[in-house]
Amino acid sequence: MIASDTIFDEIRESRRRMSKECAHDPAKYVEYLRTFDQKYAAQIERYRREHSILVAKAESMR
């Protein structure tokens, strides 16, 4: 098994646990996921800024 397979397996297992905690209700699951938006707002914003910079650089290289 490749290391990336292990990572994907861990992500899938995490998603399964979260879904189970929400009784596999899609609306509850989405609501639960949205709580992370508030919890990690600073990291999300930092990612958006960095991503937009990388996209701009890639476009300027064309």
N, CA, C and O atoms as a Tinker XYZ file with bonds, in Angstrom:
   248  protein
     1  N      0.840000   -1.183000    0.000000    73     2
     2  CA     0.000000    0.000000    0.000000    64     1     3
     3  C      0.884000    1.246000    0.000000    63     2     4     5
     4  O      1.862000    1.317000    0.745000    81     3
     5  N      0.546000    2.207000   -0.820000    73     3     6
     6  CA     1.280000    3.463000   -0.928000    64     5     7
     7  C      0.849000    4.383000    0.221000    63     6     8     9
     8  O     -0.285000    4.302000    0.692000    81     7
     9  N      1.748000    5.245000    0.663000    73     7    10
    10  CA     1.452000    6.163000    1.768000    64     9    11
    11  C      0.213000    7.000000    1.478000    63    10    12    13
    12  O     -0.585000    7.254000    2.380000    81    11
    13  N      0.043000    7.433000    0.226000    73    11    14
    14  CA    -1.131000    8.248000   -0.099000    64    13    15
    15  C     -2.418000    7.447000    0.072000    63    14    16    17
    16  O     -3.451000    8.015000    0.425000    81    15
    17  N     -2.372000    6.129000   -0.176000    73    15    18
    18  CA    -3.551000    5.285000    0.053000    64    17    19
    19  C     -3.929000    5.296000    1.526000    63    18    20    21
    20  O     -5.109000    5.363000    1.872000    81    19
    21  N     -2.928000    5.231000    2.388000    73    19    22
    22  CA    -3.167000    5.255000    3.820000    64    21    23
    23  C     -3.817000    6.566000    4.235000    63    22    24    25
    24  O     -4.741000    6.577000    5.048000    81    23
    25  N     -3.342000    7.655000    3.686000    73    23    26
    26  CA    -3.907000    8.966000    4.000000    64    25    27
    27  C     -5.366000    9.020000    3.574000    63    26    28    29
    28  O     -6.220000    9.482000    4.331000    81    27
    29  N     -5.654000    8.550000    2.364000    73    27    30
    30  CA    -7.030000    8.562000    1.889000    64    29    31
    31  C     -7.920000    7.661000    2.742000    63    30    32    33
    32  O     -9.073000    8.000000    3.004000    81    31
    33  N     -7.401000    6.533000    3.171000    73    31    34
    34  CA    -8.166000    5.642000    4.048000    64    33    35
    35  C     -8.495000    6.329000    5.367000    63    34    36    37
    36  O     -9.602000    6.189000    5.887000    81    35
    37  N     -7.534000    7.071000    5.906000    73    35    38
    38  CA    -7.764000    7.801000    7.155000    64    37    39
    39  C     -8.833000    8.873000    6.972000    63    38    40    41
    40  O     -9.683000    9.068000    7.841000    81    39
    41  N     -8.785000    9.561000    5.845000    73    39    42
    42  CA    -9.789000   10.599000    5.560000    64    41    43
    43  C    -11.167000    9.960000    5.443000    63    42    44    45
    44  O    -12.138000   10.463000    6.007000    81    43
    45  N    -11.250000    8.866000    4.721000    73    43    46
    46  CA   -12.541000    8.179000    4.562000    64    45    47
    47  C    -13.095000    7.714000    5.910000    63    46    48    49
    48  O    -14.288000    7.859000    6.177000    81    47
    49  N    -12.239000    7.164000    6.743000    73    47    50
    50  CA   -12.673000    6.698000    8.060000    64    49    51
    51  C    -13.155000    7.868000    8.909000    63    50    52    53
    52  O    -14.154000    7.753000    9.620000    81    51
    53  N    -12.460000    8.973000    8.837000    73    51    54
    54  CA   -12.874000   10.163000    9.581000    64    53    55
    55  C    -14.249000   10.630000    9.120000    63    54    56    57
    56  O    -15.101000   10.970000    9.941000    81    55
    57  N    -14.462000   10.648000    7.815000    73    55    58
    58  CA   -15.762000   11.052000    7.274000    64    57    59
    59  C    -16.858000   10.090000    7.700000    63    58    60    61
    60  O    -17.975000   10.511000    7.999000    81    59
    61  N    -16.545000    8.809000    7.730000    73    59    62
    62  CA   -17.539000    7.815000    8.176000    64    61    63
    63  C    -17.927000    8.057000    9.633000    63    62    64    65
    64  O    -19.106000    7.999000    9.984000    81    63
    65  N    -16.934000    8.327000   10.480000    73    63    66
    66  CA   -17.219000    8.595000   11.894000    64    65    67
    67  C    -18.090000    9.831000   12.052000    63    66    68    69
    68  O    -19.049000    9.828000   12.825000    81    67
    69  N    -17.755000   10.888000   11.318000    73    67    70
    70  CA   -18.551000   12.109000   11.417000    64    69    71
    71  C    -19.977000   11.875000   10.930000    63    70    72    73
    72  O    -20.931000   12.368000   11.532000    81    71
    73  N    -20.121000   11.134000    9.854000    73    71    74
    74  CA   -21.448000   10.830000    9.337000    64    73    75
    75  C    -22.246000   10.021000   10.349000    63    74    76    77
    76  O    -23.434000   10.270000   10.556000    81    75
    77  N    -21.596000    9.063000   10.973000    73    75    78
    78  CA   -22.274000    8.245000   11.981000    64    77    79
    79  C    -22.726000    9.108000   13.153000    63    78    80    81
    80  O    -23.831000    8.928000   13.665000    81    79
    81  N    -21.882000   10.043000   13.581000    73    79    82
    82  CA   -22.244000   10.953000   14.676000    64    81    83
    83  C    -23.484000   11.774000   14.326000    63    82    84    85
    84  O    -24.232000   12.189000   15.211000    81    83
    85  N    -23.693000   12.001000   13.037000    73    83    86
    86  CA   -24.851000   12.781000   12.582000    64    85    87
    87  C    -25.998000   11.869000   12.141000    63    86    88    89
    88  O    -26.915000   12.310000   11.448000    81    87
    89  N    -25.943000   10.596000   12.545000    73    87    90
    90  CA   -26.968000    9.605000   12.210000    64    89    91
    91  C    -27.136000    9.472000   10.696000    63    90    92    93
    92  O    -28.224000    9.159000   10.214000    81    91
    93  N    -26.065000    9.708000    9.956000    73    91    94
    94  CA   -26.056000    9.603000    8.489000    64    93    95
    95  C    -27.117000   10.496000    7.836000    63    94    96    97
    96  O    -27.604000   10.216000    6.741000    81    95
    97  N    -27.462000   11.587000    8.548000    73    95    98
    98  CA   -28.415000   12.571000    8.020000    64    97    99
    99  C    -27.618000   13.640000    7.280000    63    98   100   101
   100  O    -26.830000   14.356000    7.897000    81    99
   101  N    -27.814000   13.758000    5.957000    73    99   102
   102  CA   -27.013000   14.716000    5.180000    64   101   103
   103  C    -27.125000   16.155000    5.682000    63   102   104   105
   104  O    -26.123000   16.869000    5.707000    81   103
   105  N    -28.302000   16.589000    6.076000    73   103   106
   106  CA   -28.472000   17.961000    6.556000    64   105   107
   107  C    -27.681000   18.189000    7.845000    63   106   108   109
   108  O    -27.017000   19.214000    7.998000    81   107
   109  N    -27.753000   17.241000    8.759000    73   107   110
   110  CA   -27.001000   17.358000   10.008000    64   109   111
   111  C    -25.497000   17.319000    9.742000    63   110   112   113
   112  O    -24.722000   18.033000   10.377000    81   111
   113  N    -25.105000   16.478000    8.796000    73   111   114
   114  CA   -23.684000   16.351000    8.451000    64   113   115
   115  C    -23.141000   17.662000    7.896000    63   114   116   117
   116  O    -22.067000   18.113000    8.296000    81   115
   117  N    -23.874000   18.267000    6.984000    73   115   118
   118  CA   -23.447000   19.547000    6.411000    64   117   119
   119  C    -23.404000   20.616000    7.498000    63   118   120   121
   120  O    -22.465000   21.411000    7.549000    81   119
   121  N    -24.414000   20.641000    8.366000    73   119   122
   122  CA   -24.428000   21.606000    9.470000    64   121   123
   123  C    -23.199000   21.405000   10.358000    63   122   124   125
   124  O    -22.564000   22.374000   10.772000    81   123
   125  N    -22.872000   20.161000   10.644000    73   123   126
   126  CA   -21.690000   19.854000   11.449000    64   125   127
   127  C    -20.418000   20.344000   10.757000    63   126   128   129
   128  O    -19.556000   20.948000   11.395000    81   127
   129  N    -20.302000   20.086000    9.461000    73   127   130
   130  CA   -19.120000   20.521000    8.725000    64   129   131
   131  C    -18.988000   22.044000    8.724000    63   130   132   133
   132  O    -17.878000   22.576000    8.760000    81   131
   133  N    -20.102000   22.726000    8.683000    73   131   134
   134  CA   -20.063000   24.204000    8.682000    64   133   135
   135  C    -19.532000   24.765000    9.996000    63   134   136   137
   136  O    -19.046000   25.895000   10.027000    81   135
   137  N    -19.613000   24.003000   11.073000    73   135   138
   138  CA   -19.051000   24.491000   12.338000    64   137   139
   139  C    -17.544000   24.657000   12.219000    63   138   140   141
   140  O    -16.945000   25.461000   12.934000    81   139
   141  N    -16.934000   23.902000   11.321000    73   139   142
   142  CA   -15.493000   24.023000   11.120000    64   141   143
   143  C    -15.133000   25.341000   10.438000    63   142   144   145
   144  O    -14.023000   25.845000   10.609000    81   143
   145  N    -16.068000   25.903000    9.663000    73   143   146
   146  CA   -15.815000   27.197000    9.030000    64   145   147
   147  C    -15.514000   28.254000   10.085000    63   146   148   149
   148  O    -14.595000   29.056000    9.921000    81   147
   149  N    -16.282000   28.254000   11.158000    73   147   150
   150  CA   -16.078000   29.226000   12.231000    64   149   151
   151  C    -14.810000   28.896000   13.018000    63   150   152   153
   152  O    -14.010000   29.776000   13.335000    81   151
   153  N    -14.649000   27.621000   13.322000    73   151   154
   154  CA   -13.528000   27.194000   14.143000    64   153   155
   155  C    -12.190000   27.470000   13.469000    63   154   156   157
   156  O    -11.213000   27.813000   14.134000    81   155
   157  N    -12.148000   27.322000   12.151000    73   155   158
   158  CA   -10.898000   27.470000   11.417000    64   157   159
   159  C    -10.937000   28.641000   10.431000    63   158   160   161
   160  O    -10.301000   28.584000    9.378000    81   159
   161  N    -11.664000   29.679000   10.757000    73   159   162
   162  CA   -11.839000   30.823000    9.859000    64   161   163
   163  C    -10.498000   31.436000    9.437000    63   162   164   165
   164  O    -10.306000   31.764000    8.266000    81   163
   165  N     -9.587000   31.589000   10.376000    73   163   166
   166  CA    -8.290000   32.201000   10.057000    64   165   167
   167  C     -7.501000   31.337000    9.073000    63   166   168   169
   168  O     -6.895000   31.856000    8.136000    81   167
   169  N     -7.509000   30.030000    9.283000    73   167   170
   170  CA    -6.786000   29.131000    8.387000    64   169   171
   171  C     -7.421000   29.100000    7.003000    63   170   172   173
   172  O     -6.721000   29.035000    5.993000    81   171
   173  N     -8.742000   29.145000    6.962000    73   171   174
   174  CA    -9.456000   29.143000    5.686000    64   173   175
   175  C     -9.115000   30.399000    4.898000    63   174   176   177
   176  O     -8.857000   30.335000    3.696000    81   175
   177  N     -9.114000   31.532000    5.572000    73   175   178
   178  CA    -8.796000   32.790000    4.895000    64   177   179
   179  C     -7.354000   32.796000    4.408000    63   178   180   181
   180  O     -7.070000   33.262000    3.305000    81   179
   181  N     -6.452000   32.283000    5.222000    73   179   182
   182  CA    -5.044000   32.214000    4.817000    64   181   183
   183  C     -4.891000   31.324000    3.581000    63   182   184   185
   184  O     -4.140000   31.661000    2.666000    81   183
   185  N     -5.597000   30.194000    3.550000    73   183   186
   186  CA    -5.554000   29.314000    2.378000    64   185   187
   187  C     -6.075000   30.043000    1.144000    63   186   188   189
   188  O     -5.469000   29.966000    0.076000    81   187
   189  N     -7.196000   30.749000    1.285000    73   187   190
   190  CA    -7.776000   31.461000    0.140000    64   189   191
   191  C     -6.803000   32.492000   -0.415000    63   190   192   193
   192  O     -6.654000   32.616000   -1.631000    81   191
   193  N     -6.138000   33.234000    0.473000    73   191   194
   194  CA    -5.160000   34.227000    0.022000    64   193   195
   195  C     -3.996000   33.559000   -0.706000    63   194   196   197
   196  O     -3.617000   33.971000   -1.802000    81   195
   197  N     -3.433000   32.524000   -0.083000    73   195   198
   198  CA    -2.292000   31.827000   -0.685000    64   197   199
   199  C     -2.680000   31.193000   -2.019000    63   198   200   201
   200  O     -1.914000   31.243000   -2.981000    81   199
   201  N     -3.851000   30.607000   -2.074000    73   199   202
   202  CA    -4.319000   29.972000   -3.306000    64   201   203
   203  C     -4.475000   31.005000   -4.423000    63   202   204   205
   204  O     -4.072000   30.758000   -5.560000    81   203
   205  N     -5.055000   32.152000   -4.103000    73   203   206
   206  CA    -5.246000   33.168000   -5.141000    64   205   207
   207  C     -3.904000   33.699000   -5.643000    63   206   208   209
   208  O     -3.774000   34.031000   -6.822000    81   207
   209  N     -2.909000   33.781000   -4.765000    73   207   210
   210  CA    -1.570000   34.213000   -5.170000    64   209   211
   211  C     -0.963000   33.185000   -6.131000    63   210   212   213
   212  O     -0.398000   33.543000   -7.164000    81   211
   213  N     -1.093000   31.893000   -5.769000    73   211   214
   214  CA    -0.541000   30.837000   -6.627000    64   213   215
   215  C     -1.228000   30.805000   -7.990000    63   214   216   217
   216  O     -0.571000   30.595000   -9.010000    81   215
   217  N     -2.530000   31.009000   -8.015000    73   215   218
   218  CA    -3.265000   31.021000   -9.273000    64   217   219
   219  C     -2.805000   32.190000  -10.138000    63   218   220   221
   220  O     -2.594000   32.032000  -11.341000    81   219
   221  N     -2.649000   33.361000   -9.526000    73   219   222
   222  CA    -2.196000   34.546000  -10.256000    64   221   223
   223  C     -0.800000   34.329000  -10.834000    63   222   224   225
   224  O     -0.532000   34.711000  -11.973000    81   223
   225  N      0.088000   33.716000  -10.051000    73   223   226
   226  CA     1.441000   33.442000  -10.542000    64   225   227
   227  C      1.402000   32.469000  -11.714000    63   226   228   229
   228  O      2.091000   32.665000  -12.715000    81   227
   229  N      0.604000   31.433000  -11.588000    73   227   230
   230  CA     0.502000   30.429000  -12.668000    64   229   231
   231  C     -0.049000   31.063000  -13.934000    63   230   232   233
   232  O      0.421000   30.754000  -15.029000    81   231
   233  N     -1.031000   31.937000  -13.810000    73   231   234
   234  CA    -1.608000   32.596000  -14.971000    64   233   235
   235  C     -0.632000   33.561000  -15.615000    63   234   236   237
   236  O     -0.629000   33.720000  -16.836000    81   235
   237  N      0.197000   34.206000  -14.807000    73   235   238
   238  CA     1.168000   35.154000  -15.351000    64   237   239
   239  C      2.299000   34.450000  -16.093000    63   238   240   241
   240  O      2.992000   35.069000  -16.900000    81   239
   241  N      2.485000   33.172000  -15.827000    73   239   242
   242  CA     3.550000   32.412000  -16.472000    64   241   243
   243  C      3.113000   31.877000  -17.833000    63   242   244   245
   244  O      3.936000   31.354000  -18.585000    81   243
   245  N      1.860000   32.000000  -18.147000    73   243   246
   246  CA     1.353000   31.501000  -19.443000    64   245   247
   247  C      1.698000   32.415000  -20.567000    63   246   248
   248  O      1.348000   32.141000  -21.715000    81   247
